[in-house]
Amino acid sequence: MNVDEDLLRNVAKLARLKLTKEETITFLPQLNEVLDVFSKLEEVNTDNTKSSFQPVPLKNALREDKPTVCNTQEEVLKLTDHKKDGYFKGPKAV
């Protein structure tokens, strides 16, 4: 696919980019080069390739839920100076 100046300006307009004449001159050969490289993907034989939307298989990384001993409220509040009436004291939220 060959991109001309009109197509580049149209794509830039759709992307809400304001390209100067100098930028258009600079980007036009670069965009054509990128598209040429991607066009080589059409040569790859993918007949026996299974479609995939995830490059890495997804799996649940969940651990078994086991009850454990927790700290008490008093033990936890001993670790901070920012407390009031048995709770952590934080910054005001407006």
PDB file of N, CA, C and O in Angstrom:
ATOM      1  N   MET A   1       0.851  -1.182   0.000  1.00  0.00           N
ATOM      2  CA  MET A   1       0.000   0.000   0.000  1.00  0.00           C
ATOM      3  C   MET A   1       0.887   1.232   0.000  1.00  0.00           C
ATOM      4  O   MET A   1       1.831   1.344   0.782  1.00  0.00           O
ATOM      5  N   ASN A   2       0.567   2.132  -0.876  1.00  0.00           N
ATOM      6  CA  ASN A   2       1.338   3.359  -0.966  1.00  0.00           C
ATOM      7  C   ASN A   2       0.488   4.522  -0.445  1.00  0.00           C
ATOM      8  O   ASN A   2      -0.637   4.732  -0.899  1.00  0.00           O
ATOM      9  N   VAL A   3       1.027   5.258   0.492  1.00  0.00           N
ATOM     10  CA  VAL A   3       0.316   6.385   1.093  1.00  0.00           C
ATOM     11  C   VAL A   3       0.761   7.662   0.407  1.00  0.00           C
ATOM     12  O   VAL A   3       1.953   7.958   0.322  1.00  0.00           O
ATOM     13  N   ASP A   4      -0.216   8.416  -0.081  1.00  0.00           N
ATOM     14  CA  ASP A   4       0.136   9.710  -0.666  1.00  0.00           C
ATOM     15  C   ASP A   4      -0.188  10.829   0.325  1.00  0.00           C
ATOM     16  O   ASP A   4      -0.713  10.581   1.410  1.00  0.00           O
ATOM     17  N   GLU A   5       0.123  12.025  -0.056  1.00  0.00           N
ATOM     18  CA  GLU A   5      -0.033  13.173   0.851  1.00  0.00           C
ATOM     19  C   GLU A   5      -1.488  13.402   1.241  1.00  0.00           C
ATOM     20  O   GLU A   5      -1.774  13.765   2.382  1.00  0.00           O
ATOM     21  N   ASP A   6      -2.404  13.194   0.308  1.00  0.00           N
ATOM     22  CA  ASP A   6      -3.834  13.387   0.610  1.00  0.00           C
ATOM     23  C   ASP A   6      -4.320  12.395   1.659  1.00  0.00           C
ATOM     24  O   ASP A   6      -5.057  12.766   2.572  1.00  0.00           O
ATOM     25  N   LEU A   7      -3.909  11.134   1.531  1.00  0.00           N
ATOM     26  CA  LEU A   7      -4.296  10.117   2.496  1.00  0.00           C
ATOM     27  C   LEU A   7      -3.702  10.422   3.872  1.00  0.00           C
ATOM     28  O   LEU A   7      -4.379  10.276   4.890  1.00  0.00           O
ATOM     29  N   LEU A   8      -2.452  10.839   3.899  1.00  0.00           N
ATOM     30  CA  LEU A   8      -1.810  11.187   5.161  1.00  0.00           C
ATOM     31  C   LEU A   8      -2.525  12.346   5.842  1.00  0.00           C
ATOM     32  O   LEU A   8      -2.755  12.311   7.050  1.00  0.00           O
ATOM     33  N   ARG A   9      -2.873  13.361   5.080  1.00  0.00           N
ATOM     34  CA  ARG A   9      -3.585  14.504   5.659  1.00  0.00           C
ATOM     35  C   ARG A   9      -4.966  14.091   6.176  1.00  0.00           C
ATOM     36  O   ARG A   9      -5.411  14.583   7.213  1.00  0.00           O
ATOM     37  N   ASN A  10      -5.648  13.186   5.455  1.00  0.00           N
ATOM     38  CA  ASN A  10      -6.961  12.723   5.887  1.00  0.00           C
ATOM     39  C   ASN A  10      -6.846  11.930   7.193  1.00  0.00           C
ATOM     40  O   ASN A  10      -7.645  12.122   8.110  1.00  0.00           O
ATOM     41  N   VAL A  11      -5.863  11.049   7.276  1.00  0.00           N
ATOM     42  CA  VAL A  11      -5.665  10.280   8.502  1.00  0.00           C
ATOM     43  C   VAL A  11      -5.303  11.206   9.655  1.00  0.00           C
ATOM     44  O   VAL A  11      -5.788  11.025  10.772  1.00  0.00           O
ATOM     45  N   ALA A  12      -4.462  12.187   9.395  1.00  0.00           N
ATOM     46  CA  ALA A  12      -4.088  13.153  10.432  1.00  0.00           C
ATOM     47  C   ALA A  12      -5.319  13.936  10.896  1.00  0.00           C
ATOM     48  O   ALA A  12      -5.472  14.211  12.086  1.00  0.00           O
ATOM     49  N   LYS A  13      -6.179  14.286   9.969  1.00  0.00           N
ATOM     50  CA  LYS A  13      -7.401  15.014  10.334  1.00  0.00           C
ATOM     51  C   LYS A  13      -8.303  14.149  11.210  1.00  0.00           C
ATOM     52  O   LYS A  13      -8.857  14.624  12.202  1.00  0.00           O
ATOM     53  N   LEU A  14      -8.450  12.867  10.837  1.00  0.00           N
ATOM     54  CA  LEU A  14      -9.283  11.951  11.626  1.00  0.00           C
ATOM     55  C   LEU A  14      -8.698  11.733  13.025  1.00  0.00           C
ATOM     56  O   LEU A  14      -9.436  11.530  13.989  1.00  0.00           O
ATOM     57  N   ALA A  15      -7.367  11.776  13.125  1.00  0.00           N
ATOM     58  CA  ALA A  15      -6.706  11.605  14.419  1.00  0.00           C
ATOM     59  C   ALA A  15      -6.573  12.936  15.156  1.00  0.00           C
ATOM     60  O   ALA A  15      -5.974  13.011  16.229  1.00  0.00           O
ATOM     61  N   ARG A  16      -7.136  13.972  14.566  1.00  0.00           N
ATOM     62  CA  ARG A  16      -7.100  15.321  15.142  1.00  0.00           C
ATOM     63  C   ARG A  16      -5.675  15.816  15.363  1.00  0.00           C
ATOM     64  O   ARG A  16      -5.349  16.406  16.393  1.00  0.00           O
ATOM     65  N   LEU A  17      -4.831  15.554  14.352  1.00  0.00           N
ATOM     66  CA  LEU A  17      -3.451  16.034  14.365  1.00  0.00           C
ATOM     67  C   LEU A  17      -3.333  17.151  13.349  1.00  0.00           C
ATOM     68  O   LEU A  17      -3.854  17.057  12.238  1.00  0.00           O
ATOM     69  N   LYS A  18      -2.658  18.185  13.733  1.00  0.00           N
ATOM     70  CA  LYS A  18      -2.413  19.287  12.814  1.00  0.00           C
ATOM     71  C   LYS A  18      -0.963  19.195  12.360  1.00  0.00           C
ATOM     72  O   LYS A  18      -0.050  19.642  13.055  1.00  0.00           O
ATOM     73  N   LEU A  19      -0.764  18.605  11.175  1.00  0.00           N
ATOM     74  CA  LEU A  19       0.580  18.428  10.650  1.00  0.00           C
ATOM     75  C   LEU A  19       0.969  19.629   9.794  1.00  0.00           C
ATOM     76  O   LEU A  19       0.179  20.125   8.990  1.00  0.00           O
ATOM     77  N   THR A  20       2.183  20.074   9.983  1.00  0.00           N
ATOM     78  CA  THR A  20       2.705  21.133   9.132  1.00  0.00           C
ATOM     79  C   THR A  20       3.175  20.516   7.820  1.00  0.00           C
ATOM     80  O   THR A  20       3.241  19.293   7.696  1.00  0.00           O
ATOM     81  N   LYS A  21       3.498  21.350   6.852  1.00  0.00           N
ATOM     82  CA  LYS A  21       3.995  20.864   5.571  1.00  0.00           C
ATOM     83  C   LYS A  21       5.302  20.081   5.770  1.00  0.00           C
ATOM     84  O   LYS A  21       5.519  19.051   5.132  1.00  0.00           O
ATOM     85  N   GLU A  22       6.163  20.580   6.658  1.00  0.00           N
ATOM     86  CA  GLU A  22       7.439  19.914   6.925  1.00  0.00           C
ATOM     87  C   GLU A  22       7.220  18.538   7.560  1.00  0.00           C
ATOM     88  O   GLU A  22       7.904  17.574   7.215  1.00  0.00           O
ATOM     89  N   GLU A  23       6.268  18.454   8.485  1.00  0.00           N
ATOM     90  CA  GLU A  23       5.965  17.178   9.135  1.00  0.00           C
ATOM     91  C   GLU A  23       5.401  16.180   8.126  1.00  0.00           C
ATOM     92  O   GLU A  23       5.719  14.991   8.165  1.00  0.00           O
ATOM     93  N   THR A  24       4.564  16.678   7.229  1.00  0.00           N
ATOM     94  CA  THR A  24       4.009  15.808   6.201  1.00  0.00           C
ATOM     95  C   THR A  24       5.114  15.251   5.319  1.00  0.00           C
ATOM     96  O   THR A  24       5.116  14.063   4.996  1.00  0.00           O
ATOM     97  N   ILE A  25       6.040  16.094   4.933  1.00  0.00           N
ATOM     98  CA  ILE A  25       7.161  15.659   4.097  1.00  0.00           C
ATOM     99  C   ILE A  25       8.028  14.650   4.844  1.00  0.00           C
ATOM    100  O   ILE A  25       8.534  13.703   4.241  1.00  0.00           O
ATOM    101  N   THR A  26       8.201  14.843   6.145  1.00  0.00           N
ATOM    102  CA  THR A  26       9.017  13.939   6.953  1.00  0.00           C
ATOM    103  C   THR A  26       8.313  12.610   7.190  1.00  0.00           C
ATOM    104  O   THR A  26       8.935  11.554   7.072  1.00  0.00           O
ATOM    105  N   PHE A  27       7.033  12.645   7.519  1.00  0.00           N
ATOM    106  CA  PHE A  27       6.312  11.443   7.911  1.00  0.00           C
ATOM    107  C   PHE A  27       5.884  10.561   6.744  1.00  0.00           C
ATOM    108  O   PHE A  27       5.732   9.352   6.914  1.00  0.00           O
ATOM    109  N   LEU A  28       5.690  11.137   5.574  1.00  0.00           N
ATOM    110  CA  LEU A  28       5.196  10.370   4.434  1.00  0.00           C
ATOM    111  C   LEU A  28       6.110   9.196   4.076  1.00  0.00           C
ATOM    112  O   LEU A  28       5.613   8.075   3.970  1.00  0.00           O
ATOM    113  N   PRO A  29       7.417   9.394   3.884  1.00  0.00           N
ATOM    114  CA  PRO A  29       8.266   8.226   3.583  1.00  0.00           C
ATOM    115  C   PRO A  29       8.369   7.258   4.765  1.00  0.00           C
ATOM    116  O   PRO A  29       8.490   6.048   4.571  1.00  0.00           O
ATOM    117  N   GLN A  30       8.320   7.790   5.983  1.00  0.00           N
ATOM    118  CA  GLN A  30       8.398   6.922   7.152  1.00  0.00           C
ATOM    119  C   GLN A  30       7.173   6.013   7.237  1.00  0.00           C
ATOM    120  O   GLN A  30       7.300   4.822   7.522  1.00  0.00           O
ATOM    121  N   LEU A  31       6.007   6.564   6.993  1.00  0.00           N
ATOM    122  CA  LEU A  31       4.778   5.780   7.040  1.00  0.00           C
ATOM    123  C   LEU A  31       4.768   4.723   5.942  1.00  0.00           C
ATOM    124  O   LEU A  31       4.345   3.591   6.178  1.00  0.00           O
ATOM    125  N   ASN A  32       5.230   5.082   4.740  1.00  0.00           N
ATOM    126  CA  ASN A  32       5.312   4.105   3.654  1.00  0.00           C
ATOM    127  C   ASN A  32       6.280   2.978   3.995  1.00  0.00           C
ATOM    128  O   ASN A  32       6.023   1.820   3.666  1.00  0.00           O
ATOM    129  N   GLU A  33       7.377   3.304   4.645  1.00  0.00           N
ATOM    130  CA  GLU A  33       8.351   2.285   5.042  1.00  0.00           C
ATOM    131  C   GLU A  33       7.742   1.329   6.082  1.00  0.00           C
ATOM    132  O   GLU A  33       7.923   0.115   5.988  1.00  0.00           O
ATOM    133  N   VAL A  34       7.032   1.868   7.055  1.00  0.00           N
ATOM    134  CA  VAL A  34       6.390   1.034   8.072  1.00  0.00           C
ATOM    135  C   VAL A  34       5.361   0.109   7.427  1.00  0.00           C
ATOM    136  O   VAL A  34       5.305  -1.075   7.760  1.00  0.00           O
ATOM    137  N   LEU A  35       4.561   0.622   6.525  1.00  0.00           N
ATOM    138  CA  LEU A  35       3.550  -0.201   5.860  1.00  0.00           C
ATOM    139  C   LEU A  35       4.185  -1.271   4.984  1.00  0.00           C
ATOM    140  O   LEU A  35       3.640  -2.368   4.867  1.00  0.00           O
ATOM    141  N   ASP A  36       5.325  -0.976   4.365  1.00  0.00           N
ATOM    142  CA  ASP A  36       6.034  -1.985   3.581  1.00  0.00           C
ATOM    143  C   ASP A  36       6.506  -3.131   4.466  1.00  0.00           C
ATOM    144  O   ASP A  36       6.412  -4.297   4.083  1.00  0.00           O
ATOM    145  N   VAL A  37       7.009  -2.803   5.638  1.00  0.00           N
ATOM    146  CA  VAL A  37       7.465  -3.842   6.562  1.00  0.00           C
ATOM    147  C   VAL A  37       6.283  -4.699   7.007  1.00  0.00           C
ATOM    148  O   VAL A  37       6.397  -5.924   7.054  1.00  0.00           O
ATOM    149  N   PHE A  38       5.166  -4.086   7.328  1.00  0.00           N
ATOM    150  CA  PHE A  38       3.990  -4.848   7.755  1.00  0.00           C
ATOM    151  C   PHE A  38       3.390  -5.660   6.610  1.00  0.00           C
ATOM    152  O   PHE A  38       2.767  -6.693   6.854  1.00  0.00           O
ATOM    153  N   SER A  39       3.563  -5.219   5.381  1.00  0.00           N
ATOM    154  CA  SER A  39       3.024  -5.975   4.255  1.00  0.00           C
ATOM    155  C   SER A  39       3.739  -7.314   4.101  1.00  0.00           C
ATOM    156  O   SER A  39       3.185  -8.232   3.497  1.00  0.00           O
ATOM    157  N   LYS A  40       4.947  -7.447   4.630  1.00  0.00           N
ATOM    158  CA  LYS A  40       5.674  -8.717   4.578  1.00  0.00           C
ATOM    159  C   LYS A  40       4.970  -9.788   5.414  1.00  0.00           C
ATOM    160  O   LYS A  40       5.199 -10.980   5.203  1.00  0.00           O
ATOM    161  N   LEU A  41       4.126  -9.385   6.348  1.00  0.00           N
ATOM    162  CA  LEU A  41       3.378 -10.353   7.145  1.00  0.00           C
ATOM    163  C   LEU A  41       2.396 -11.153   6.288  1.00  0.00           C
ATOM    164  O   LEU A  41       2.025 -12.270   6.646  1.00  0.00           O
ATOM    165  N   GLU A  42       1.978 -10.586   5.163  1.00  0.00           N
ATOM    166  CA  GLU A  42       1.061 -11.292   4.277  1.00  0.00           C
ATOM    167  C   GLU A  42       1.717 -12.525   3.669  1.00  0.00           C
ATOM    168  O   GLU A  42       1.015 -13.442   3.243  1.00  0.00           O
ATOM    169  N   GLU A  43       3.053 -12.569   3.618  1.00  0.00           N
ATOM    170  CA  GLU A  43       3.775 -13.688   3.035  1.00  0.00           C
ATOM    171  C   GLU A  43       3.864 -14.880   3.994  1.00  0.00           C
ATOM    172  O   GLU A  43       4.209 -15.982   3.569  1.00  0.00           O
ATOM    173  N   VAL A  44       3.562 -14.680   5.263  1.00  0.00           N
ATOM    174  CA  VAL A  44       3.679 -15.737   6.256  1.00  0.00           C
ATOM    175  C   VAL A  44       2.525 -16.716   6.092  1.00  0.00           C
ATOM    176  O   VAL A  44       1.366 -16.315   5.988  1.00  0.00           O
ATOM    177  N   ASN A  45       2.856 -18.011   6.069  1.00  0.00           N
ATOM    178  CA  ASN A  45       1.839 -19.045   5.931  1.00  0.00           C
ATOM    179  C   ASN A  45       1.197 -19.294   7.299  1.00  0.00           C
ATOM    180  O   ASN A  45       1.857 -19.745   8.236  1.00  0.00           O
ATOM    181  N   THR A  46      -0.088 -18.994   7.395  1.00  0.00           N
ATOM    182  CA  THR A  46      -0.816 -19.163   8.663  1.00  0.00           C
ATOM    183  C   THR A  46      -1.964 -20.158   8.524  1.00  0.00           C
ATOM    184  O   THR A  46      -2.928 -20.110   9.288  1.00  0.00           O
ATOM    185  N   ASP A  47      -1.859 -21.059   7.547  1.00  0.00           N
ATOM    186  CA  ASP A  47      -2.959 -21.999   7.281  1.00  0.00           C
ATOM    187  C   ASP A  47      -3.271 -22.888   8.478  1.00  0.00           C
ATOM    188  O   ASP A  47      -4.443 -23.093   8.796  1.00  0.00           O
ATOM    189  N   ASN A  48      -2.260 -23.416   9.144  1.00  0.00           N
ATOM    190  CA  ASN A  48      -2.483 -24.346  10.252  1.00  0.00           C
ATOM    191  C   ASN A  48      -2.280 -23.683  11.605  1.00  0.00           C
ATOM    192  O   ASN A  48      -1.944 -24.350  12.583  1.00  0.00           O
ATOM    193  N   THR A  49      -2.481 -22.400  11.659  1.00  0.00           N
ATOM    194  CA  THR A  49      -2.278 -21.660  12.903  1.00  0.00           C
ATOM    195  C   THR A  49      -3.622 -21.376  13.555  1.00  0.00           C
ATOM    196  O   THR A  49      -4.552 -20.878  12.921  1.00  0.00           O
ATOM    197  N   LYS A  50      -3.696 -21.702  14.825  1.00  0.00           N
ATOM    198  CA  LYS A  50      -4.925 -21.469  15.581  1.00  0.00           C
ATOM    199  C   LYS A  50      -5.010 -19.986  15.963  1.00  0.00           C
ATOM    200  O   LYS A  50      -4.018 -19.400  16.395  1.00  0.00           O
ATOM    201  N   SER A  51      -6.173 -19.389  15.808  1.00  0.00           N
ATOM    202  CA  SER A  51      -6.365 -17.984  16.166  1.00  0.00           C
ATOM    203  C   SER A  51      -6.194 -17.796  17.664  1.00  0.00           C
ATOM    204  O   SER A  51      -6.586 -18.649  18.461  1.00  0.00           O
ATOM    205  N   SER A  52      -5.603 -16.669  18.033  1.00  0.00           N
ATOM    206  CA  SER A  52      -5.380 -16.390  19.452  1.00  0.00           C
ATOM    207  C   SER A  52      -5.479 -14.898  19.694  1.00  0.00           C
ATOM    208  O   SER A  52      -4.912 -14.087  18.962  1.00  0.00           O
ATOM    209  N   PHE A  53      -6.206 -14.562  20.730  1.00  0.00           N
ATOM    210  CA  PHE A  53      -6.300 -13.162  21.111  1.00  0.00           C
ATOM    211  C   PHE A  53      -5.418 -12.860  22.303  1.00  0.00           C
ATOM    212  O   PHE A  53      -5.233 -11.697  22.664  1.00  0.00           O
ATOM    213  N   GLN A  54      -4.865 -13.907  22.924  1.00  0.00           N
ATOM    214  CA  GLN A  54      -3.973 -13.744  24.074  1.00  0.00           C
ATOM    215  C   GLN A  54      -2.633 -14.391  23.740  1.00  0.00           C
ATOM    216  O   GLN A  54      -2.594 -15.590  23.465  1.00  0.00           O
ATOM    217  N   PRO A  55      -1.540 -13.641  23.754  1.00  0.00           N
ATOM    218  CA  PRO A  55      -0.231 -14.241  23.463  1.00  0.00           C
ATOM    219  C   PRO A  55       0.225 -15.203  24.547  1.00  0.00           C
ATOM    220  O   PRO A  55       1.009 -16.113  24.281  1.00  0.00           O
ATOM    221  N   VAL A  56      -0.257 -15.011  25.756  1.00  0.00           N
ATOM    222  CA  VAL A  56       0.095 -15.872  26.881  1.00  0.00           C
ATOM    223  C   VAL A  56      -1.205 -16.452  27.431  1.00  0.00           C
ATOM    224  O   VAL A  56      -2.164 -15.712  27.652  1.00  0.00           O
ATOM    225  N   PRO A  57      -1.251 -17.766  27.655  1.00  0.00           N
ATOM    226  CA  PRO A  57      -2.499 -18.341  28.180  1.00  0.00           C
ATOM    227  C   PRO A  57      -2.870 -17.754  29.540  1.00  0.00           C
ATOM    228  O   PRO A  57      -2.014 -17.541  30.398  1.00  0.00           O
ATOM    229  N   LEU A  58      -4.150 -17.501  29.713  1.00  0.00           N
ATOM    230  CA  LEU A  58      -4.635 -16.956  30.973  1.00  0.00           C
ATOM    231  C   LEU A  58      -4.984 -18.097  31.917  1.00  0.00           C
ATOM    232  O   LEU A  58      -5.539 -19.114  31.500  1.00  0.00           O
ATOM    233  N   LYS A  59      -4.660 -17.923  33.172  1.00  0.00           N
ATOM    234  CA  LYS A  59      -5.056 -18.900  34.181  1.00  0.00           C
ATOM    235  C   LYS A  59      -5.286 -18.161  35.483  1.00  0.00           C
ATOM    236  O   LYS A  59      -4.696 -17.108  35.722  1.00  0.00           O
ATOM    237  N   ASN A  60      -6.133 -18.708  36.313  1.00  0.00           N
ATOM    238  CA  ASN A  60      -6.406 -18.102  37.604  1.00  0.00           C
ATOM    239  C   ASN A  60      -5.212 -18.315  38.523  1.00  0.00           C
ATOM    240  O   ASN A  60      -4.705 -19.429  38.654  1.00  0.00           O
ATOM    241  N   ALA A  61      -4.775 -17.250  39.149  1.00  0.00           N
ATOM    242  CA  ALA A  61      -3.656 -17.337  40.086  1.00  0.00           C
ATOM    243  C   ALA A  61      -4.193 -17.159  41.499  1.00  0.00           C
ATOM    244  O   ALA A  61      -3.747 -16.288  42.247  1.00  0.00           O
ATOM    245  N   LEU A  62      -5.154 -17.997  41.846  1.00  0.00           N
ATOM    246  CA  LEU A  62      -5.783 -17.878  43.149  1.00  0.00           C
ATOM    247  C   LEU A  62      -5.172 -18.888  44.111  1.00  0.00           C
ATOM    248  O   LEU A  62      -4.826 -20.005  43.724  1.00  0.00           O
ATOM    249  N   ARG A  63      -5.049 -18.491  45.329  1.00  0.00           N
ATOM    250  CA  ARG A  63      -4.547 -19.398  46.355  1.00  0.00           C
ATOM    251  C   ARG A  63      -5.739 -19.955  47.128  1.00  0.00           C
ATOM    252  O   ARG A  63      -6.844 -19.414  47.080  1.00  0.00           O
ATOM    253  N   GLU A  64      -5.489 -21.029  47.825  1.00  0.00           N
ATOM    254  CA  GLU A  64      -6.532 -21.603  48.650  1.00  0.00           C
ATOM    255  C   GLU A  64      -6.801 -20.665  49.822  1.00  0.00           C
ATOM    256  O   GLU A  64      -5.868 -20.133  50.422  1.00  0.00           O
ATOM    257  N   ASP A  65      -8.049 -20.466  50.140  1.00  0.00           N
ATOM    258  CA  ASP A  65      -8.427 -19.573  51.218  1.00  0.00           C
ATOM    259  C   ASP A  65      -8.360 -20.323  52.544  1.00  0.00           C
ATOM    260  O   ASP A  65      -9.190 -21.187  52.828  1.00  0.00           O
ATOM    261  N   LYS A  66      -7.357 -19.979  53.349  1.00  0.00           N
ATOM    262  CA  LYS A  66      -7.184 -20.643  54.642  1.00  0.00           C
ATOM    263  C   LYS A  66      -7.276 -19.600  55.757  1.00  0.00           C
ATOM    264  O   LYS A  66      -6.669 -18.535  55.650  1.00  0.00           O
ATOM    265  N   PRO A  67      -8.009 -19.880  56.801  1.00  0.00           N
ATOM    266  CA  PRO A  67      -8.080 -18.922  57.911  1.00  0.00           C
ATOM    267  C   PRO A  67      -6.740 -18.847  58.636  1.00  0.00           C
ATOM    268  O   PRO A  67      -6.080 -19.864  58.848  1.00  0.00           O
ATOM    269  N   THR A  68      -6.347 -17.635  59.011  1.00  0.00           N
ATOM    270  CA  THR A  68      -5.104 -17.419  59.754  1.00  0.00           C
ATOM    271  C   THR A  68      -5.394 -16.503  60.935  1.00  0.00           C
ATOM    272  O   THR A  68      -6.463 -15.901  61.028  1.00  0.00           O
ATOM    273  N   VAL A  69      -4.429 -16.411  61.823  1.00  0.00           N
ATOM    274  CA  VAL A  69      -4.575 -15.551  62.990  1.00  0.00           C
ATOM    275  C   VAL A  69      -4.320 -14.106  62.552  1.00  0.00           C
ATOM    276  O   VAL A  69      -3.332 -13.819  61.877  1.00  0.00           O
ATOM    277  N   CYS A  70      -5.212 -13.213  62.939  1.00  0.00           N
ATOM    278  CA  CYS A  70      -5.082 -11.797  62.585  1.00  0.00           C
ATOM    279  C   CYS A  70      -4.703 -10.992  63.816  1.00  0.00           C
ATOM    280  O   CYS A  70      -4.924 -11.414  64.951  1.00  0.00           O
ATOM    281  N   ASN A  71      -4.132  -9.832  63.566  1.00  0.00           N
ATOM    282  CA  ASN A  71      -3.821  -8.910  64.653  1.00  0.00           C
ATOM    283  C   ASN A  71      -5.113  -8.292  65.181  1.00  0.00           C
ATOM    284  O   ASN A  71      -6.091  -8.141  64.449  1.00  0.00           O
ATOM    285  N   THR A  72      -5.098  -7.947  66.441  1.00  0.00           N
ATOM    286  CA  THR A  72      -6.262  -7.287  67.029  1.00  0.00           C
ATOM    287  C   THR A  72      -6.213  -5.804  66.701  1.00  0.00           C
ATOM    288  O   THR A  72      -5.183  -5.291  66.264  1.00  0.00           O
ATOM    289  N   GLN A  73      -7.308  -5.129  66.909  1.00  0.00           N
ATOM    290  CA  GLN A  73      -7.378  -3.700  66.657  1.00  0.00           C
ATOM    291  C   GLN A  73      -6.369  -2.953  67.514  1.00  0.00           C
ATOM    292  O   GLN A  73      -5.715  -2.026  67.037  1.00  0.00           O
ATOM    293  N   GLU A  74      -6.239  -3.342  68.758  1.00  0.00           N
ATOM    294  CA  GLU A  74      -5.303  -2.663  69.658  1.00  0.00           C
ATOM    295  C   GLU A  74      -3.857  -2.852  69.195  1.00  0.00           C
ATOM    296  O   GLU A  74      -3.067  -1.910  69.247  1.00  0.00           O
ATOM    297  N   GLU A  75      -3.505  -4.055  68.745  1.00  0.00           N
ATOM    298  CA  GLU A  75      -2.149  -4.322  68.283  1.00  0.00           C
ATOM    299  C   GLU A  75      -1.801  -3.474  67.062  1.00  0.00           C
ATOM    300  O   GLU A  75      -0.693  -2.948  66.956  1.00  0.00           O
ATOM    301  N   VAL A  76      -2.726  -3.351  66.175  1.00  0.00           N
ATOM    302  CA  VAL A  76      -2.477  -2.588  64.951  1.00  0.00           C
ATOM    303  C   VAL A  76      -2.389  -1.097  65.262  1.00  0.00           C
ATOM    304  O   VAL A  76      -1.521  -0.411  64.724  1.00  0.00           O
ATOM    305  N   LEU A  77      -3.261  -0.588  66.111  1.00  0.00           N
ATOM    306  CA  LEU A  77      -3.257   0.842  66.421  1.00  0.00           C
ATOM    307  C   LEU A  77      -2.038   1.254  67.237  1.00  0.00           C
ATOM    308  O   LEU A  77      -1.700   2.437  67.276  1.00  0.00           O
ATOM    309  N   LYS A  78      -1.372   0.308  67.888  1.00  0.00           N
ATOM    310  CA  LYS A  78      -0.140   0.628  68.608  1.00  0.00           C
ATOM    311  C   LYS A  78       0.979   1.027  67.645  1.00  0.00           C
ATOM    312  O   LYS A  78       1.942   1.677  68.053  1.00  0.00           O
ATOM    313  N   LEU A  79       0.861   0.645  66.377  1.00  0.00           N
ATOM    314  CA  LEU A  79       1.906   0.890  65.385  1.00  0.00           C
ATOM    315  C   LEU A  79       1.835   2.277  64.759  1.00  0.00           C
ATOM    316  O   LEU A  79       2.695   2.620  63.947  1.00  0.00           O
ATOM    317  N   THR A  80       0.844   3.080  65.108  1.00  0.00           N
ATOM    318  CA  THR A  80       0.703   4.395  64.486  1.00  0.00           C
ATOM    319  C   THR A  80       0.429   5.466  65.522  1.00  0.00           C
ATOM    320  O   THR A  80      -0.120   5.205  66.593  1.00  0.00           O
ATOM    321  N   ASP A  81       0.828   6.677  65.172  1.00  0.00           N
ATOM    322  CA  ASP A  81       0.493   7.837  65.997  1.00  0.00           C
ATOM    323  C   ASP A  81      -0.802   8.490  65.513  1.00  0.00           C
ATOM    324  O   ASP A  81      -1.387   9.316  66.212  1.00  0.00           O
ATOM    325  N   HIS A  82      -1.241   8.116  64.321  1.00  0.00           N
ATOM    326  CA  HIS A  82      -2.420   8.726  63.703  1.00  0.00           C
ATOM    327  C   HIS A  82      -3.649   7.877  63.984  1.00  0.00           C
ATOM    328  O   HIS A  82      -4.061   7.075  63.146  1.00  0.00           O
ATOM    329  N   LYS A  83      -4.223   8.052  65.146  1.00  0.00           N
ATOM    330  CA  LYS A  83      -5.419   7.303  65.531  1.00  0.00           C
ATOM    331  C   LYS A  83      -6.343   8.195  66.335  1.00  0.00           C
ATOM    332  O   LYS A  83      -5.920   9.173  66.951  1.00  0.00           O
ATOM    333  N   LYS A  84      -7.616   7.834  66.314  1.00  0.00           N
ATOM    334  CA  LYS A  84      -8.606   8.593  67.073  1.00  0.00           C
ATOM    335  C   LYS A  84      -9.810   7.684  67.296  1.00  0.00           C
ATOM    336  O   LYS A  84     -10.343   7.103  66.350  1.00  0.00           O
ATOM    337  N   ASP A  85     -10.226   7.568  68.532  1.00  0.00           N
ATOM    338  CA  ASP A  85     -11.414   6.787  68.902  1.00  0.00           C
ATOM    339  C   ASP A  85     -11.368   5.350  68.384  1.00  0.00           C
ATOM    340  O   ASP A  85     -12.393   4.810  67.969  1.00  0.00           O
ATOM    341  N   GLY A  86     -10.196   4.731  68.403  1.00  0.00           N
ATOM    342  CA  GLY A  86     -10.081   3.329  68.000  1.00  0.00           C
ATOM    343  C   GLY A  86      -9.985   3.102  66.505  1.00  0.00           C
ATOM    344  O   GLY A  86     -10.125   1.964  66.058  1.00  0.00           O
ATOM    345  N   TYR A  87      -9.748   4.163  65.696  1.00  0.00           N
ATOM    346  CA  TYR A  87      -9.643   4.037  64.243  1.00  0.00           C
ATOM    347  C   TYR A  87      -8.395   4.760  63.759  1.00  0.00           C
ATOM    348  O   TYR A  87      -7.841   5.597  64.473  1.00  0.00           O
ATOM    349  N   PHE A  88      -7.951   4.439  62.543  1.00  0.00           N
ATOM    350  CA  PHE A  88      -6.873   5.197  61.926  1.00  0.00           C
ATOM    351  C   PHE A  88      -7.392   6.569  61.565  1.00  0.00           C
ATOM    352  O   PHE A  88      -8.527   6.715  61.111  1.00  0.00           O
ATOM    353  N   LYS A  89      -6.562   7.572  61.767  1.00  0.00           N
ATOM    354  CA  LYS A  89      -6.924   8.944  61.423  1.00  0.00           C
ATOM    355  C   LYS A  89      -6.229   9.294  60.114  1.00  0.00           C
ATOM    356  O   LYS A  89      -5.007   9.188  60.006  1.00  0.00           O
ATOM    357  N   GLY A  90      -7.008   9.712  59.122  1.00  0.00           N
ATOM    358  CA  GLY A  90      -6.456  10.062  57.832  1.00  0.00           C
ATOM    359  C   GLY A  90      -6.728  11.502  57.467  1.00  0.00           C
ATOM    360  O   GLY A  90      -7.380  12.222  58.224  1.00  0.00           O
ATOM    361  N   PRO A  91      -6.233  11.940  56.306  1.00  0.00           N
ATOM    362  CA  PRO A  91      -6.468  13.323  55.884  1.00  0.00           C
ATOM    363  C   PRO A  91      -7.950  13.552  55.574  1.00  0.00           C
ATOM    364  O   PRO A  91      -8.677  12.620  55.228  1.00  0.00           O
ATOM    365  N   LYS A  92      -8.378  14.798  55.704  1.00  0.00           N
ATOM    366  CA  LYS A  92      -9.758  15.146  55.414  1.00  0.00           C
ATOM    367  C   LYS A  92     -10.028  14.959  53.917  1.00  0.00           C
ATOM    368  O   LYS A  92      -9.198  15.291  53.070  1.00  0.00           O
ATOM    369  N   ALA A  93     -11.191  14.427  53.624  1.00  0.00           N
ATOM    370  CA  ALA A  93     -11.634  14.300  52.249  1.00  0.00           C
ATOM    371  C   ALA A  93     -12.808  15.240  52.060  1.00  0.00           C
ATOM    372  O   ALA A  93     -13.820  15.140  52.754  1.00  0.00           O
ATOM    373  N   VAL A  94     -12.665  16.135  51.131  1.00  0.00           N
ATOM    374  CA  VAL A  94     -13.700  17.127  50.917  1.00  0.00           C
ATOM    375  C   VAL A  94     -14.660  16.663  49.876  1.00  0.00           C
ATOM    376  O   VAL A  94     -15.613  17.373  49.555  1.00  0.00           O
TER     377      VAL A  94
END
